[in-house]
């Protein structure tokens, strides 16, 4: 089999990026409620929770939601 190469691609594991916002040991609905409470806030807003800004963009937005959703249920 000259010139034949096999390429094996493995998906990257989902890493929990600290999405247990309520500290109960799992990423669940109560943590989701904590996330929702801060959704739409930016670092200049009073009450901004830096833990919710999972991508460190300075705002709790849709990209943070996608990161949270990726680890939901763990």
N, CA, C, O and CB atoms as a CASP TS submission, in Angstrom:
PFRMAT TS
TARGET T0000
AUTHOR 0000-0000-0000
METHOD Language model
MODEL 1
PARENT N/A
ATOM      1  N   UNK     1       0.836  -1.192   0.000  1.00  0.00           N
ATOM      2  CA  UNK     1       0.000   0.000   0.000  1.00  0.00           C
ATOM      3  C   UNK     1       0.876   1.249   0.000  1.00  0.00           C
ATOM      4  O   UNK     1       0.841   2.041   0.942  1.00  0.00           O
ATOM      5  CB  UNK     1      -0.949   0.002   1.217  1.00  0.00           C
ATOM      6  N   UNK     2       1.634   1.413  -1.025  1.00  0.00           N
ATOM      7  CA  UNK     2       2.478   2.593  -1.125  1.00  0.00           C
ATOM      8  C   UNK     2       1.639   3.851  -1.286  1.00  0.00           C
ATOM      9  O   UNK     2       0.691   3.879  -2.070  1.00  0.00           O
ATOM     10  CB  UNK     2       3.450   2.456  -2.290  1.00  0.00           C
ATOM     11  N   UNK     3       1.994   4.891  -0.540  1.00  0.00           N
ATOM     12  CA  UNK     3       1.323   6.179  -0.677  1.00  0.00           C
ATOM     13  C   UNK     3      -0.048   6.262  -0.029  1.00  0.00           C
ATOM     14  O   UNK     3      -0.765   7.240  -0.241  1.00  0.00           O
ATOM     15  CB  UNK     3       1.190   6.503  -2.102  1.00  0.00           C
ATOM     16  N   UNK     4      -0.430   5.265   0.753  1.00  0.00           N
ATOM     17  CA  UNK     4      -1.730   5.303   1.420  1.00  0.00           C
ATOM     18  C   UNK     4      -1.505   5.640   2.885  1.00  0.00           C
ATOM     19  O   UNK     4      -0.732   4.979   3.579  1.00  0.00           O
ATOM     20  CB  UNK     4      -2.492   3.945   1.267  1.00  0.00           C
ATOM     21  N   UNK     5      -2.178   6.652   3.331  1.00  0.00           N
ATOM     22  CA  UNK     5      -2.070   7.072   4.720  1.00  0.00           C
ATOM     23  C   UNK     5      -3.443   7.014   5.362  1.00  0.00           C
ATOM     24  O   UNK     5      -4.448   7.347   4.734  1.00  0.00           O
ATOM     25  CB  UNK     5      -1.470   8.493   4.830  1.00  0.00           C
ATOM     26  N   UNK     6      -3.479   6.600   6.588  1.00  0.00           N
ATOM     27  CA  UNK     6      -4.721   6.616   7.356  1.00  0.00           C
ATOM     28  C   UNK     6      -4.623   7.724   8.389  1.00  0.00           C
ATOM     29  O   UNK     6      -3.621   7.851   9.093  1.00  0.00           O
ATOM     30  CB  UNK     6      -4.993   5.235   8.035  1.00  0.00           C
ATOM     31  N   UNK     7      -5.648   8.499   8.466  1.00  0.00           N
ATOM     32  CA  UNK     7      -5.693   9.602   9.417  1.00  0.00           C
ATOM     33  C   UNK     7      -6.797   9.320  10.416  1.00  0.00           C
ATOM     34  O   UNK     7      -7.951   9.111  10.042  1.00  0.00           O
ATOM     35  CB  UNK     7      -5.921  10.966   8.699  1.00  0.00           C
ATOM     36  N   UNK     8      -6.442   9.316  11.663  1.00  0.00           N
ATOM     37  CA  UNK     8      -7.423   9.088  12.721  1.00  0.00           C
ATOM     38  C   UNK     8      -7.600  10.384  13.498  1.00  0.00           C
ATOM     39  O   UNK     8      -6.638  10.926  14.042  1.00  0.00           O
ATOM     40  CB  UNK     8      -6.983   7.923  13.668  1.00  0.00           C
ATOM     41  N   UNK     9      -8.810  10.870  13.548  1.00  0.00           N
ATOM     42  CA  UNK     9      -9.105  12.113  14.261  1.00  0.00           C
ATOM     43  C   UNK     9      -9.976  11.782  15.460  1.00  0.00           C
ATOM     44  O   UNK     9     -11.031  11.162  15.327  1.00  0.00           O
ATOM     45  CB  UNK     9      -9.810  13.154  13.329  1.00  0.00           C
ATOM     46  N   UNK    10      -9.528  12.196  16.612  1.00  0.00           N
ATOM     47  CA  UNK    10     -10.276  11.980  17.845  1.00  0.00           C
ATOM     48  C   UNK    10     -10.848  13.314  18.311  1.00  0.00           C
ATOM     49  O   UNK    10     -10.141  14.322  18.313  1.00  0.00           O
ATOM     50  CB  UNK    10      -9.373  11.344  18.947  1.00  0.00           C
ATOM     51  N   UNK    11     -12.118  13.332  18.703  1.00  0.00           N
ATOM     52  CA  UNK    11     -12.680  14.589  19.202  1.00  0.00           C
ATOM     53  C   UNK    11     -12.011  14.985  20.509  1.00  0.00           C
ATOM     54  O   UNK    11     -11.657  14.139  21.331  1.00  0.00           O
ATOM     55  CB  UNK    11     -14.203  14.467  19.397  1.00  0.00           C
ATOM     56  N   UNK    12     -11.850  16.267  20.678  1.00  0.00           N
ATOM     57  CA  UNK    12     -11.274  16.771  21.919  1.00  0.00           C
ATOM     58  C   UNK    12     -12.287  16.592  23.042  1.00  0.00           C
ATOM     59  O   UNK    12     -13.479  16.826  22.840  1.00  0.00           O
ATOM     60  CB  UNK    12     -10.858  18.265  21.780  1.00  0.00           C
ATOM     61  N   UNK    13     -11.837  16.186  24.205  1.00  0.00           N
ATOM     62  CA  UNK    13     -12.779  16.030  25.311  1.00  0.00           C
ATOM     63  C   UNK    13     -13.317  17.383  25.758  1.00  0.00           C
ATOM     64  O   UNK    13     -12.620  18.395  25.690  1.00  0.00           O
ATOM     65  CB  UNK    13     -12.110  15.311  26.490  1.00  0.00           C
ATOM     66  N   UNK    14     -14.544  17.387  26.206  1.00  0.00           N
ATOM     67  CA  UNK    14     -15.126  18.612  26.755  1.00  0.00           C
ATOM     68  C   UNK    14     -14.544  18.806  28.140  1.00  0.00           C
ATOM     69  O   UNK    14     -14.576  17.902  28.975  1.00  0.00           O
ATOM     70  CB  UNK    14     -16.699  18.546  26.798  1.00  0.00           C
ATOM     71  N   UNK    15     -14.022  19.974  28.371  1.00  0.00           N
ATOM     72  CA  UNK    15     -13.387  20.269  29.643  1.00  0.00           C
ATOM     73  C   UNK    15     -14.311  21.152  30.458  1.00  0.00           C
ATOM     74  O   UNK    15     -14.817  22.160  29.965  1.00  0.00           O
ATOM     75  CB  UNK    15     -12.012  20.947  29.441  1.00  0.00           C
ATOM     76  N   UNK    16     -14.528  20.769  31.705  1.00  0.00           N
ATOM     77  CA  UNK    16     -15.324  21.603  32.599  1.00  0.00           C
ATOM     78  C   UNK    16     -14.500  22.841  32.908  1.00  0.00           C
ATOM     79  O   UNK    16     -13.436  22.747  33.519  1.00  0.00           O
ATOM     80  CB  UNK    16     -15.726  20.834  33.913  1.00  0.00           C
ATOM     81  N   UNK    17     -14.980  23.977  32.497  1.00  0.00           N
ATOM     82  CA  UNK    17     -14.241  25.225  32.675  1.00  0.00           C
ATOM     83  C   UNK    17     -14.714  25.983  33.900  1.00  0.00           C
ATOM     84  O   UNK    17     -14.661  27.213  33.935  1.00  0.00           O
ATOM     85  CB  UNK    17     -14.378  26.100  31.443  1.00  0.00           C
ATOM     86  N   UNK    18     -15.172  25.262  34.893  1.00  0.00           N
ATOM     87  CA  UNK    18     -15.616  25.909  36.112  1.00  0.00           C
ATOM     88  C   UNK    18     -17.048  26.380  36.026  1.00  0.00           C
ATOM     89  O   UNK    18     -17.368  27.477  36.483  1.00  0.00           O
ATOM     90  CB  UNK    18     -14.728  27.062  36.433  1.00  0.00           C
ATOM     91  N   UNK    19     -17.913  25.570  35.449  1.00  0.00           N
ATOM     92  CA  UNK    19     -19.296  25.977  35.233  1.00  0.00           C
ATOM     93  C   UNK    19     -20.230  25.576  36.369  1.00  0.00           C
ATOM     94  O   UNK    19     -21.447  25.703  36.236  1.00  0.00           O
ATOM     95  CB  UNK    19     -19.797  25.391  33.950  1.00  0.00           C
ATOM     96  N   UNK    20     -19.688  25.097  37.478  1.00  0.00           N
ATOM     97  CA  UNK    20     -20.509  24.772  38.647  1.00  0.00           C
ATOM     98  C   UNK    20     -20.718  26.057  39.444  1.00  0.00           C
ATOM     99  O   UNK    20     -20.092  26.264  40.483  1.00  0.00           O
ATOM    100  CB  UNK    20     -19.835  23.655  39.535  1.00  0.00           C
ATOM    101  N   UNK    21     -21.599  26.911  38.950  1.00  0.00           N
ATOM    102  CA  UNK    21     -21.758  28.253  39.503  1.00  0.00           C
ATOM    103  C   UNK    21     -22.392  28.284  40.884  1.00  0.00           C
ATOM    104  O   UNK    21     -22.204  29.251  41.621  1.00  0.00           O
ATOM    105  CB  UNK    21     -22.577  29.075  38.577  1.00  0.00           C
ATOM    106  N   UNK    22     -23.139  27.247  41.252  1.00  0.00           N
ATOM    107  CA  UNK    22     -23.758  27.247  42.574  1.00  0.00           C
ATOM    108  C   UNK    22     -23.002  26.375  43.576  1.00  0.00           C
ATOM    109  O   UNK    22     -23.416  26.255  44.730  1.00  0.00           O
ATOM    110  CB  UNK    22     -25.190  26.774  42.469  1.00  0.00           C
ATOM    111  N   UNK    23     -21.904  25.771  43.145  1.00  0.00           N
ATOM    112  CA  UNK    23     -21.036  25.030  44.043  1.00  0.00           C
ATOM    113  C   UNK    23     -21.595  23.721  44.575  1.00  0.00           C
ATOM    114  O   UNK    23     -21.155  23.253  45.625  1.00  0.00           O
ATOM    115  CB  UNK    23     -20.697  25.879  45.170  1.00  0.00           C
ATOM    116  N   UNK    24     -22.552  23.119  43.881  1.00  0.00           N
ATOM    117  CA  UNK    24     -23.142  21.869  44.369  1.00  0.00           C
ATOM    118  C   UNK    24     -22.457  20.623  43.812  1.00  0.00           C
ATOM    119  O   UNK    24     -22.919  19.507  44.051  1.00  0.00           O
ATOM    120  CB  UNK    24     -24.606  21.830  44.020  1.00  0.00           C
ATOM    121  N   UNK    25     -21.366  20.801  43.076  1.00  0.00           N
ATOM    122  CA  UNK    25     -20.608  19.665  42.571  1.00  0.00           C
ATOM    123  C   UNK    25     -21.017  19.174  41.201  1.00  0.00           C
ATOM    124  O   UNK    25     -20.436  18.215  40.693  1.00  0.00           O
ATOM    125  CB  UNK    25     -20.717  18.560  43.513  1.00  0.00           C
ATOM    126  N   UNK    26     -22.009  19.811  40.589  1.00  0.00           N
ATOM    127  CA  UNK    26     -22.413  19.416  39.239  1.00  0.00           C
ATOM    128  C   UNK    26     -22.884  20.639  38.461  1.00  0.00           C
ATOM    129  O   UNK    26     -23.239  21.666  39.040  1.00  0.00           O
ATOM    130  CB  UNK    26     -23.528  18.343  39.288  1.00  0.00           C
ATOM    131  N   UNK    27     -22.879  20.508  37.155  1.00  0.00           N
ATOM    132  CA  UNK    27     -23.354  21.576  36.277  1.00  0.00           C
ATOM    133  C   UNK    27     -24.787  21.207  35.913  1.00  0.00           C
ATOM    134  O   UNK    27     -25.028  20.377  35.037  1.00  0.00           O
ATOM    135  CB  UNK    27     -22.434  21.751  34.981  1.00  0.00           C
ATOM    136  N   UNK    28     -25.726  21.837  36.600  1.00  0.00           N
ATOM    137  CA  UNK    28     -27.123  21.426  36.480  1.00  0.00           C
ATOM    138  C   UNK    28     -28.047  22.638  36.385  1.00  0.00           C
ATOM    139  O   UNK    28     -27.600  23.763  36.164  1.00  0.00           O
ATOM    140  CB  UNK    28     -27.523  20.549  37.671  1.00  0.00           C
ATOM    141  N   UNK    29     -29.345  22.386  36.559  1.00  0.00           N
ATOM    142  CA  UNK    29     -30.338  23.438  36.363  1.00  0.00           C
ATOM    143  C   UNK    29     -30.176  24.587  37.352  1.00  0.00           C
ATOM    144  O   UNK    29     -30.377  25.744  36.982  1.00  0.00           O
ATOM    145  CB  UNK    29     -31.727  22.861  36.482  1.00  0.00           C
ATOM    146  N   UNK    30     -29.821  24.297  38.586  1.00  0.00           N
ATOM    147  CA  UNK    30     -29.636  25.394  39.538  1.00  0.00           C
ATOM    148  C   UNK    30     -28.450  26.267  39.129  1.00  0.00           C
ATOM    149  O   UNK    30     -28.479  27.481  39.330  1.00  0.00           O
ATOM    150  CB  UNK    30     -29.426  24.843  40.964  1.00  0.00           C
ATOM    151  N   UNK    31     -27.409  25.661  38.557  1.00  0.00           N
ATOM    152  CA  UNK    31     -26.298  26.444  38.017  1.00  0.00           C
ATOM    153  C   UNK    31     -26.713  27.242  36.802  1.00  0.00           C
ATOM    154  O   UNK    31     -26.243  28.360  36.587  1.00  0.00           O
ATOM    155  CB  UNK    31     -25.138  25.540  37.660  1.00  0.00           C
ATOM    156  N   UNK    32     -27.603  26.660  36.003  1.00  0.00           N
ATOM    157  CA  UNK    32     -28.142  27.373  34.844  1.00  0.00           C
ATOM    158  C   UNK    32     -28.896  28.623  35.293  1.00  0.00           C
ATOM    159  O   UNK    32     -28.776  29.678  34.670  1.00  0.00           O
ATOM    160  CB  UNK    32     -29.072  26.452  34.022  1.00  0.00           C
ATOM    161  N   UNK    33     -29.671  28.508  36.373  1.00  0.00           N
ATOM    162  CA  UNK    33     -30.396  29.678  36.888  1.00  0.00           C
ATOM    163  C   UNK    33     -29.429  30.771  37.329  1.00  0.00           C
ATOM    164  O   UNK    33     -29.698  31.955  37.123  1.00  0.00           O
ATOM    165  CB  UNK    33     -31.305  29.276  38.062  1.00  0.00           C
ATOM    166  N   UNK    34     -28.316  30.388  37.930  1.00  0.00           N
ATOM    167  CA  UNK    34     -27.290  31.366  38.302  1.00  0.00           C
ATOM    168  C   UNK    34     -26.715  32.029  37.055  1.00  0.00           C
ATOM    169  O   UNK    34     -26.466  33.235  37.043  1.00  0.00           O
ATOM    170  CB  UNK    34     -26.164  30.693  39.119  1.00  0.00           C
ATOM    171  N   UNK    35     -26.507  31.236  36.005  1.00  0.00           N
ATOM    172  CA  UNK    35     -25.983  31.779  34.751  1.00  0.00           C
ATOM    173  C   UNK    35     -26.968  32.768  34.138  1.00  0.00           C
ATOM    174  O   UNK    35     -26.582  33.851  33.699  1.00  0.00           O
ATOM    175  CB  UNK    35     -25.682  30.645  33.756  1.00  0.00           C
ATOM    176  N   UNK    36     -28.235  32.389  34.113  1.00  0.00           N
ATOM    177  CA  UNK    36     -29.274  33.247  33.531  1.00  0.00           C
ATOM    178  C   UNK    36     -29.349  34.585  34.262  1.00  0.00           C
ATOM    179  O   UNK    36     -29.581  35.622  33.640  1.00  0.00           O
ATOM    180  CB  UNK    36     -30.643  32.543  33.578  1.00  0.00           C
ATOM    181  N   UNK    37     -29.155  34.566  35.570  1.00  0.00           N
ATOM    182  CA  UNK    37     -29.225  35.800  36.359  1.00  0.00           C
ATOM    183  C   UNK    37     -28.168  36.814  35.921  1.00  0.00           C
ATOM    184  O   UNK    37     -28.384  38.021  36.034  1.00  0.00           O
ATOM    185  CB  UNK    37     -29.054  35.484  37.845  1.00  0.00           C
ATOM    186  N   UNK    38     -27.031  36.332  35.424  1.00  0.00           N
ATOM    187  CA  UNK    38     -25.973  37.239  35.000  1.00  0.00           C
ATOM    188  C   UNK    38     -25.869  37.429  33.504  1.00  0.00           C
ATOM    189  O   UNK    38     -25.036  38.201  33.031  1.00  0.00           O
ATOM    190  CB  UNK    38     -24.685  36.755  35.507  1.00  0.00           C
ATOM    191  N   UNK    39     -26.714  36.725  32.746  1.00  0.00           N
ATOM    192  CA  UNK    39     -26.630  36.805  31.287  1.00  0.00           C
ATOM    193  C   UNK    39     -26.902  38.235  30.815  1.00  0.00           C
ATOM    194  O   UNK    39     -27.850  38.875  31.269  1.00  0.00           O
ATOM    195  CB  UNK    39     -27.628  35.823  30.629  1.00  0.00           C
ATOM    196  N   UNK    40     -26.072  38.722  29.912  1.00  0.00           N
ATOM    197  CA  UNK    40     -26.227  40.061  29.358  1.00  0.00           C
ATOM    198  C   UNK    40     -25.424  41.122  30.088  1.00  0.00           C
ATOM    199  O   UNK    40     -25.342  42.259  29.625  1.00  0.00           O
ATOM    200  CB  UNK    40     -27.662  40.441  29.370  1.00  0.00           C
ATOM    201  N   UNK    41     -24.834  40.775  31.214  1.00  0.00           N
ATOM    202  CA  UNK    41     -24.027  41.745  31.962  1.00  0.00           C
ATOM    203  C   UNK    41     -22.631  41.844  31.363  1.00  0.00           C
ATOM    204  O   UNK    41     -22.124  40.908  30.744  1.00  0.00           O
ATOM    205  CB  UNK    41     -23.942  41.351  33.454  1.00  0.00           C
ATOM    206  N   UNK    42     -22.033  43.002  31.568  1.00  0.00           N
ATOM    207  CA  UNK    42     -20.643  43.183  31.164  1.00  0.00           C
ATOM    208  C   UNK    42     -19.833  43.611  32.378  1.00  0.00           C
ATOM    209  O   UNK    42     -20.390  43.937  33.426  1.00  0.00           O
ATOM    210  CB  UNK    42     -20.519  44.228  30.017  1.00  0.00           C
ATOM    211  N   UNK    43     -18.533  43.607  32.229  1.00  0.00           N
ATOM    212  CA  UNK    43     -17.641  43.881  33.353  1.00  0.00           C
ATOM    213  C   UNK    43     -17.848  45.269  33.952  1.00  0.00           C
ATOM    214  O   UNK    43     -17.437  45.508  35.087  1.00  0.00           O
ATOM    215  CB  UNK    43     -16.208  43.735  32.913  1.00  0.00           C
ATOM    216  N   UNK    44     -18.465  46.174  33.230  1.00  0.00           N
ATOM    217  CA  UNK    44     -18.719  47.514  33.766  1.00  0.00           C
ATOM    218  C   UNK    44     -20.029  47.596  34.547  1.00  0.00           C
ATOM    219  O   UNK    44     -20.319  48.626  35.156  1.00  0.00           O
ATOM    220  CB  UNK    44     -18.739  48.524  32.637  1.00  0.00           C
ATOM    221  N   UNK    45     -20.824  46.526  34.537  1.00  0.00           N
ATOM    222  CA  UNK    45     -22.105  46.512  35.252  1.00  0.00           C
ATOM    223  C   UNK    45     -21.906  46.136  36.716  1.00  0.00           C
ATOM    224  O   UNK    45     -21.087  45.279  37.050  1.00  0.00           O
ATOM    225  CB  UNK    45     -23.085  45.533  34.584  1.00  0.00           C
ATOM    226  N   UNK    46     -22.679  46.800  37.585  1.00  0.00           N
ATOM    227  CA  UNK    46     -22.694  46.414  38.993  1.00  0.00           C
ATOM    228  C   UNK    46     -23.274  45.007  39.091  1.00  0.00           C
ATOM    229  O   UNK    46     -24.261  44.694  38.425  1.00  0.00           O
ATOM    230  CB  UNK    46     -23.522  47.431  39.858  1.00  0.00           C
ATOM    231  N   UNK    47     -22.678  44.178  39.902  1.00  0.00           N
ATOM    232  CA  UNK    47     -23.159  42.813  40.069  1.00  0.00           C
ATOM    233  C   UNK    47     -22.600  41.824  39.062  1.00  0.00           C
ATOM    234  O   UNK    47     -22.993  40.658  39.060  1.00  0.00           O
ATOM    235  CB  UNK    47     -24.632  42.801  39.987  1.00  0.00           C
ATOM    236  N   UNK    48     -21.687  42.270  38.203  1.00  0.00           N
ATOM    237  CA  UNK    48     -21.068  41.371  37.222  1.00  0.00           C
ATOM    238  C   UNK    48     -20.316  40.263  37.949  1.00  0.00           C
ATOM    239  O   UNK    48     -19.512  40.533  38.840  1.00  0.00           O
ATOM    240  CB  UNK    48     -20.108  42.152  36.278  1.00  0.00           C
ATOM    241  N   UNK    49     -20.579  39.020  37.567  1.00  0.00           N
ATOM    242  CA  UNK    49     -19.913  37.858  38.162  1.00  0.00           C
ATOM    243  C   UNK    49     -18.917  37.310  37.147  1.00  0.00           C
ATOM    244  O   UNK    49     -19.306  36.720  36.139  1.00  0.00           O
ATOM    245  CB  UNK    49     -20.950  36.755  38.588  1.00  0.00           C
ATOM    246  N   UNK    50     -17.657  37.505  37.414  1.00  0.00           N
ATOM    247  CA  UNK    50     -16.604  37.120  36.472  1.00  0.00           C
ATOM    248  C   UNK    50     -16.625  35.616  36.179  1.00  0.00           C
ATOM    249  O   UNK    50     -16.178  35.201  35.110  1.00  0.00           O
ATOM    250  CB  UNK    50     -15.234  37.523  37.023  1.00  0.00           C
ATOM    251  N   UNK    51     -17.131  34.794  37.099  1.00  0.00           N
ATOM    252  CA  UNK    51     -17.196  33.345  36.868  1.00  0.00           C
ATOM    253  C   UNK    51     -18.097  32.998  35.690  1.00  0.00           C
ATOM    254  O   UNK    51     -17.874  31.995  35.012  1.00  0.00           O
ATOM    255  CB  UNK    51     -17.693  32.633  38.122  1.00  0.00           C
ATOM    256  N   UNK    52     -19.118  33.824  35.441  1.00  0.00           N
ATOM    257  CA  UNK    52     -20.066  33.552  34.365  1.00  0.00           C
ATOM    258  C   UNK    52     -19.497  33.896  32.994  1.00  0.00           C
ATOM    259  O   UNK    52     -19.975  33.398  31.974  1.00  0.00           O
ATOM    260  CB  UNK    52     -21.345  34.326  34.595  1.00  0.00           C
ATOM    261  N   UNK    53     -18.478  34.745  32.972  1.00  0.00           N
ATOM    262  CA  UNK    53     -17.817  35.140  31.720  1.00  0.00           C
ATOM    263  C   UNK    53     -16.776  34.079  31.374  1.00  0.00           C
ATOM    264  O   UNK    53     -15.574  34.290  31.534  1.00  0.00           O
ATOM    265  CB  UNK    53     -17.151  36.564  31.846  1.00  0.00           C
ATOM    266  N   UNK    54     -17.255  32.950  30.904  1.00  0.00           N
ATOM    267  CA  UNK    54     -16.412  31.770  30.731  1.00  0.00           C
ATOM    268  C   UNK    54     -15.345  31.929  29.656  1.00  0.00           C
ATOM    269  O   UNK    54     -14.316  31.256  29.711  1.00  0.00           O
ATOM    270  CB  UNK    54     -17.265  30.594  30.404  1.00  0.00           C
ATOM    271  N   UNK    55     -15.569  32.800  28.684  1.00  0.00           N
ATOM    272  CA  UNK    55     -14.560  33.012  27.641  1.00  0.00           C
ATOM    273  C   UNK    55     -13.712  34.257  27.902  1.00  0.00           C
ATOM    274  O   UNK    55     -12.879  34.637  27.079  1.00  0.00           O
ATOM    275  CB  UNK    55     -15.234  33.127  26.279  1.00  0.00           C
ATOM    276  N   UNK    56     -13.935  34.881  29.050  1.00  0.00           N
ATOM    277  CA  UNK    56     -13.165  36.048  29.488  1.00  0.00           C
ATOM    278  C   UNK    56     -13.202  37.195  28.489  1.00  0.00           C
ATOM    279  O   UNK    56     -12.197  37.872  28.272  1.00  0.00           O
ATOM    280  CB  UNK    56     -11.736  35.652  29.737  1.00  0.00           C
ATOM    281  N   UNK    57     -14.370  37.412  27.880  1.00  0.00           N
ATOM    282  CA  UNK    57     -14.516  38.488  26.902  1.00  0.00           C
ATOM    283  C   UNK    57     -14.939  39.805  27.537  1.00  0.00           C
ATOM    284  O   UNK    57     -14.957  40.838  26.868  1.00  0.00           O
ATOM    285  CB  UNK    57     -15.520  38.093  25.849  1.00  0.00           C
ATOM    286  N   UNK    58     -15.278  39.777  28.820  1.00  0.00           N
ATOM    287  CA  UNK    58     -15.745  40.984  29.484  1.00  0.00           C
ATOM    288  C   UNK    58     -17.252  41.107  29.494  1.00  0.00           C
ATOM    289  O   UNK    58     -17.790  42.099  29.985  1.00  0.00           O
ATOM    290  CB  UNK    58     -15.155  42.184  28.828  1.00  0.00           C
ATOM    291  N   UNK    59     -17.944  40.106  28.956  1.00  0.00           N
ATOM    292  CA  UNK    59     -19.408  40.113  28.928  1.00  0.00           C
ATOM    293  C   UNK    59     -19.916  38.678  29.033  1.00  0.00           C
ATOM    294  O   UNK    59     -19.272  37.739  28.564  1.00  0.00           O
ATOM    295  CB  UNK    59     -19.943  40.797  27.628  1.00  0.00           C
ATOM    296  N   UNK    60     -21.077  38.529  29.653  1.00  0.00           N
ATOM    297  CA  UNK    60     -21.731  37.220  29.723  1.00  0.00           C
ATOM    298  C   UNK    60     -22.705  37.169  28.559  1.00  0.00           C
ATOM    299  O   UNK    60     -23.772  37.780  28.603  1.00  0.00           O
ATOM    300  CB  UNK    60     -22.466  36.989  31.114  1.00  0.00           C
ATOM    301  N   UNK    61     -22.331  36.437  27.520  1.00  0.00           N
ATOM    302  CA  UNK    61     -23.091  36.468  26.275  1.00  0.00           C
ATOM    303  C   UNK    61     -23.286  35.057  25.713  1.00  0.00           C
ATOM    304  O   UNK    61     -23.066  34.063  26.406  1.00  0.00           O
ATOM    305  CB  UNK    61     -22.384  37.355  25.243  1.00  0.00           C
ATOM    306  N   UNK    62     -23.700  34.991  24.459  1.00  0.00           N
ATOM    307  CA  UNK    62     -24.055  33.710  23.856  1.00  0.00           C
ATOM    308  C   UNK    62     -22.876  32.746  23.789  1.00  0.00           C
ATOM    309  O   UNK    62     -23.058  31.537  23.932  1.00  0.00           O
ATOM    310  CB  UNK    62     -24.606  33.932  22.469  1.00  0.00           C
ATOM    311  N   UNK    63     -21.681  33.262  23.575  1.00  0.00           N
ATOM    312  CA  UNK    63     -20.526  32.357  23.530  1.00  0.00           C
ATOM    313  C   UNK    63     -20.298  31.707  24.894  1.00  0.00           C
ATOM    314  O   UNK    63     -19.875  30.553  24.965  1.00  0.00           O
ATOM    315  CB  UNK    63     -19.257  33.118  23.084  1.00  0.00           C
ATOM    316  N   UNK    64     -20.574  32.432  25.969  1.00  0.00           N
ATOM    317  CA  UNK    64     -20.488  31.840  27.303  1.00  0.00           C
ATOM    318  C   UNK    64     -21.575  30.787  27.492  1.00  0.00           C
ATOM    319  O   UNK    64     -21.337  29.743  28.100  1.00  0.00           O
ATOM    320  CB  UNK    64     -20.605  32.929  28.386  1.00  0.00           C
ATOM    321  N   UNK    65     -22.759  31.061  26.972  1.00  0.00           N
ATOM    322  CA  UNK    65     -23.840  30.078  27.048  1.00  0.00           C
ATOM    323  C   UNK    65     -23.447  28.778  26.347  1.00  0.00           C
ATOM    324  O   UNK    65     -23.720  27.692  26.858  1.00  0.00           O
ATOM    325  CB  UNK    65     -25.126  30.646  26.427  1.00  0.00           C
ATOM    326  N   UNK    66     -22.813  28.882  25.189  1.00  0.00           N
ATOM    327  CA  UNK    66     -22.394  27.683  24.459  1.00  0.00           C
ATOM    328  C   UNK    66     -21.370  26.878  25.257  1.00  0.00           C
ATOM    329  O   UNK    66     -21.415  25.648  25.264  1.00  0.00           O
ATOM    330  CB  UNK    66     -21.810  28.066  23.094  1.00  0.00           C
ATOM    331  N   UNK    67     -20.459  27.561  25.922  1.00  0.00           N
ATOM    332  CA  UNK    67     -19.487  26.870  26.767  1.00  0.00           C
ATOM    333  C   UNK    67     -20.181  26.189  27.941  1.00  0.00           C
ATOM    334  O   UNK    67     -19.848  25.059  28.297  1.00  0.00           O
ATOM    335  CB  UNK    67     -18.422  27.853  27.277  1.00  0.00           C
ATOM    336  N   UNK    68     -21.150  26.883  28.541  1.00  0.00           N
ATOM    337  CA  UNK    68     -21.914  26.298  29.644  1.00  0.00           C
ATOM    338  C   UNK    68     -22.698  25.081  29.166  1.00  0.00           C
ATOM    339  O   UNK    68     -22.695  24.036  29.817  1.00  0.00           O
ATOM    340  CB  UNK    68     -22.869  27.341  30.254  1.00  0.00           C
ATOM    341  N   UNK    69     -23.364  25.220  28.035  1.00  0.00           N
ATOM    342  CA  UNK    69     -24.182  24.124  27.502  1.00  0.00           C
ATOM    343  C   UNK    69     -23.333  22.890  27.204  1.00  0.00           C
ATOM    344  O   UNK    69     -23.810  21.764  27.343  1.00  0.00           O
ATOM    345  CB  UNK    69     -24.913  24.575  26.231  1.00  0.00           C
ATOM    346  N   UNK    70     -22.085  23.092  26.797  1.00  0.00           N
ATOM    347  CA  UNK    70     -21.206  21.968  26.467  1.00  0.00           C
ATOM    348  C   UNK    70     -20.885  21.103  27.680  1.00  0.00           C
ATOM    349  O   UNK    70     -20.595  19.916  27.530  1.00  0.00           O
ATOM    350  CB  UNK    70     -19.919  22.481  25.857  1.00  0.00           C
ATOM    351  N   UNK    71     -20.934  21.680  28.876  1.00  0.00           N
ATOM    352  CA  UNK    71     -20.616  20.909  30.085  1.00  0.00           C
ATOM    353  C   UNK    71     -21.845  20.669  30.957  1.00  0.00           C
ATOM    354  O   UNK    71     -21.738  20.072  32.028  1.00  0.00           O
ATOM    355  CB  UNK    71     -19.549  21.628  30.895  1.00  0.00           C
ATOM    356  N   UNK    72     -23.007  21.129  30.507  1.00  0.00           N
ATOM    357  CA  UNK    72     -24.237  20.932  31.282  1.00  0.00           C
ATOM    358  C   UNK    72     -24.488  19.437  31.478  1.00  0.00           C
ATOM    359  O   UNK    72     -24.387  18.646  30.540  1.00  0.00           O
ATOM    360  CB  UNK    72     -25.453  21.603  30.574  1.00  0.00           C
ATOM    361  N   UNK    73     -24.814  19.075  32.702  1.00  0.00           N
ATOM    362  CA  UNK    73     -25.092  17.678  33.017  1.00  0.00           C
ATOM    363  C   UNK    73     -23.892  16.914  33.540  1.00  0.00           C
ATOM    364  O   UNK    73     -23.994  15.721  33.824  1.00  0.00           O
ATOM    365  CB  UNK    73     -25.613  16.993  31.812  1.00  0.00           C
ATOM    366  N   UNK    74     -22.754  17.585  33.672  1.00  0.00           N
ATOM    367  CA  UNK    74     -21.559  16.904  34.185  1.00  0.00           C
ATOM    368  C   UNK    74     -21.393  17.149  35.667  1.00  0.00           C
ATOM    369  O   UNK    74     -20.442  16.654  36.272  1.00  0.00           O
ATOM    370  CB  UNK    74     -20.308  17.368  33.438  1.00  0.00           C
TER
END
